[in-house]
């Protein structure tokens, strides 16, 4: 390509690349996604939201929320069940805080339909990785962003707190056929630092904004796909970057010390090739929802315990217990339980039989999930497994029904159509799935 002066800005950034990366990198800010341009469909007072906590690697269901104390030793393992604050429901002895608030969440013990695949795709798109990539399926957060838009122009509808994990399929899928206007804003550790606008003054931003305004002069010469929606969206990006609202939302140091102590900090250090057990992110998710985000996703921990399952679980379940219970209790204490849904789950369960390395291997036949808030009837267990926790026994629940329930709680018909960037309607979820009826009765 002939690089004429018209093709480059004074910062030395090529016009085509400038547009492709969302007109943000020249400002020293990384926001991999452009915000939904449509006006919000709901007023803030009626805002519905979801926080999804993805357990990378797949937590052992029979060592957490579906213990089998009467099973043979090679099945039941080392942990004992303890009673909860709801009669008849038991959980692992290393989850005392979650045991004390079972009345505020639902345990799904009979999830089926998942495949043996180490990826976040089933949890976040509803489809295996191969199908997601083949059909360009979008992240569920992108669907929410597309359908409902932003509540506040300074706060993105969808914020993704997933870090970049070593095992690539654990990382978030894209916005797929919905296009970058529906992408989530990635805020990992580096992104959070960038959002604090270190070293940038308001005057410098105004200077850069003048430069960005000049992009319009070149719009007719750029590829149609690359500039689609740009004129409507880059102003939204600046509103976010120059507003203190989002920066304040991710600054958990503004919380009272008592609240931070209740959540516990955990660590930003990754576990294995998965995510960190970083409880600050759980608190950050609640703050983002309060600031106006509709969907926040968190990759939490590493649970692929092929070896030393019980040592690993004993070490990390207490952090999980503290953080997740704090988030659930916080949602209720702050009056957010009718409008905010919390979902905790991974890609599959673990084998009933303990292997020679004191671990449990992949087991896609049955899995568990926790659901809280969303106006649902909590304090119940839905579904059951057989005596070895190897198969669904009562009320099998397709994992897609969990996503259908989340959409329903958001006020979105899971069978509705969403229009892709080519203007074609696509079903949000297959017609064969539906919200889980028992969560409402």
PyMOL commands that set and color helices and strands:
alter all, ss='L'
color gray80, all
select helices_A, chain A and resi 5-7+15-20+25-27+44-46+61-63+73-76+96-99+102-104+121-124+129-135+140-148+168-170+176-178+180-182+189-195+202-221+224-227+230-242+244-249+252-254+257-263+279-291+309-333+399-409+437-440
alter helices_A, ss='H'
color red, helices_A
select strands_A, chain A and resi 49-55+81-83+90-92+105-112+158-160+185-186+266-270+276-278+295-299+340-346+349-350+362-363+367-373+380-382+384-385+392-394+397-398+417-419+425-427
alter strands_A, ss='S'
color yellow, strands_A
deselect
rebuild
show_as cartoon
